[in-house]
């Protein structure tokens, strides 16, 4: 059960209670605005599609076969 909620030093503080009188757990969450969110975004690289992975696997397999043929003198 929530005992009380308040803001302090840029944080939202939530105090939980089990007996209704004293705080048994305290959670602090930093309050951020939209400008902070935009500046903290992480750039990710796109994940290849299944088709792209299959094409790459096929190319590698063909390359290995060519190397093997050259090695055997075929």
Helices and strands as residue ranges (DSSP letters): E 2-8, E 11-17, E 23-30, H 34-39, H 50-72
